[in-house]
Amino acid sequence: MKAEIRIISLAVAWILGLGANVALALPVANPQGDYPGPVRQRGNRQVNWVVVDSDSRLNCRMAERFQSVSVDALDAPDELFERNKHNVSQWPVVTTFRRGKRLQAVTGNNANQIMIADSQGKPWLPISTDKGNCFVRANSRFIKPIRENPTTLEPLE
């Protein structure tokens, strides 16, 4: 009986450990440096990012017609999420971030990761700022994910 309990305990610990490793997995950029997207993927999100852009500042953009929109709101316009529609790189810059600045991505209900694709299919990540939401290029030349606690979402680095 004790041996069975020990085997079950070890199996549960192994499964929980495996789950923790999966939860701590960071998004991986494709060969072009783009992070997976665009998606509204349930239960798989990365909230914490850091600016690694070699230029002096990383631009965060938002179209004027969407500047009052909360990207994660239930009433966010479907038009915002239409794939390959927007020329995001031409949207006005609403704020900039210096290299090393930690960013917090906007995620939706049910732990959705939110990204949009621009007119060339490039992914853009919504960022929460004191001026509202705006988008940065989801590319390893500009940002990288920070390890985070899967429960509290607090950065581990």
C-alpha positions in Angstrom: 0.0 0.0 0.0 2.8 2.4 0.9 4.6 1.6 -2.3 1.5 2.3 -4.3 1.0 5.7 -2.6 4.7 6.5 -3.2 4.4 5.6 -6.9 1.3 7.7 -7.3 2.9 10.6 -5.4 6.0 10.4 -7.7 3.7 10.3 -10.8 1.8 13.4 -9.6 5.0 15.3 -8.8 6.4 14.4 -12.2 3.2 15.6 -14.0 3.1 18.8 -12.0 6.7 19.4 -12.7 6.2 18.9 -16.4 3.3 21.3 -16.3 5.4 23.9 -14.6 8.0 23.6 -17.3 5.4 24.0 -20.0 4.0 27.0 -18.2 7.4 28.6 -18.0 8.1 28.1 -21.7 8.8 31.4 -23.5 7.6 32.3 -26.9 10.2 31.4 -29.6 10.7 33.7 -32.6 10.6 32.1 -36.1 13.7 32.4 -38.4 12.6 35.9 -39.4 12.5 37.0 -35.7 8.8 37.2 -35.5 7.0 35.9 -32.5 4.0 33.6 -33.2 1.0 35.5 -34.1 -1.5 36.9 -34.9 -3.6 34.9 -32.4 -6.1 35.2 -29.8 -4.9 32.0 -28.2 -6.7 30.9 -25.1 -4.7 30.0 -22.0 -1.3 30.6 -23.5 -0.1 34.1 -22.9 3.1 36.0 -22.4 2.6 39.2 -20.4 6.1 40.5 -19.6 8.5 41.7 -22.3 11.6 43.8 -22.5 12.8 46.2 -25.2 16.0 45.1 -26.9 15.8 47.4 -29.9 19.3 48.7 -30.8 17.9 52.0 -31.9 17.5 54.7 -29.2 13.7 54.1 -28.9 11.0 51.6 -29.8 7.8 53.1 -31.3 4.4 52.1 -30.0 1.7 52.9 -32.5 -2.1 53.1 -32.6 -4.5 54.4 -35.3 -6.4 57.5 -34.3 -9.7 55.7 -34.7 -8.7 53.0 -32.2 -6.9 55.2 -29.6 -9.8 55.2 -27.2 -10.3 51.4 -27.6 -9.2 49.0 -25.0 -7.8 46.1 -27.0 -8.9 43.5 -24.5 -12.5 44.8 -24.2 -15.4 42.7 -25.2 -16.6 45.6 -27.4 -13.2 46.0 -29.2 -14.1 46.4 -32.9 -13.6 43.3 -35.0 -12.1 45.5 -37.6 -9.0 45.9 -35.4 -8.3 42.2 -35.6 -8.9 41.7 -39.3 -5.8 39.9 -40.6 -3.5 41.7 -43.1 -5.7 44.8 -43.1 -3.8 47.5 -41.3 -0.6 49.3 -42.3 0.4 49.5 -38.6 3.9 50.8 -39.3 2.2 54.0 -40.7 0.0 54.5 -37.6 0.9 57.5 -35.4 3.5 56.9 -32.7 1.7 57.4 -29.4 4.7 56.7 -27.1 8.2 55.3 -27.3 10.2 53.0 -25.1 14.0 52.9 -24.3 16.1 49.8 -24.6 15.8 47.8 -21.3 12.2 49.1 -20.6 9.9 46.4 -19.3 6.6 46.2 -21.1 3.3 44.6 -20.2 1.3 43.1 -23.0 -2.4 43.3 -23.1 -4.0 39.9 -22.8 -7.7 39.1 -23.0 -10.1 37.2 -20.9 -9.3 33.5 -20.4 -5.6 34.3 -20.6 -5.8 35.0 -24.4 -2.6 36.2 -26.1 -3.6 39.0 -28.4 -1.7 40.0 -31.5 -2.7 41.5 -34.8 -1.1 41.1 -38.3 -0.4 44.1 -40.4 -0.9 44.4 -44.2 2.3 42.4 -44.8 1.4 39.7 -42.3 3.8 40.9 -39.6 2.7 40.4 -36.0 2.2 43.3 -33.6 1.7 43.0 -29.9 -0.6 45.3 -27.9 1.1 47.0 -24.9 -0.6 48.6 -21.9 0.7 52.2 -21.2 -0.5 55.1 -19.1 -1.8 56.6 -22.3 -3.9 53.5 -23.3 -3.0 50.6 -25.5 -0.6 50.7 -28.5 1.2 48.2 -30.7 4.9 47.3 -31.0 6.4 44.9 -33.6 6.4 41.4 -32.2 9.9 40.7 -33.4 13.1 39.6 -31.6 15.0 42.6 -33.0 12.7 44.9 -30.9 11.4 42.9 -27.9 12.1 39.6 -26.0 9.9 37.8 -23.5 10.7 37.8 -19.8 10.3 34.6 -17.7 7.2 35.0 -15.5 5.4 33.2 -12.7 2.6 31.3 -14.5 0.2 32.0 -11.5 1.0 35.6 -10.6 2.5 36.7 -14.0 5.2 38.5 -12.0 8.6 38.6 -13.8 11.1 36.0 -12.6 14.1 38.0 -14.0 
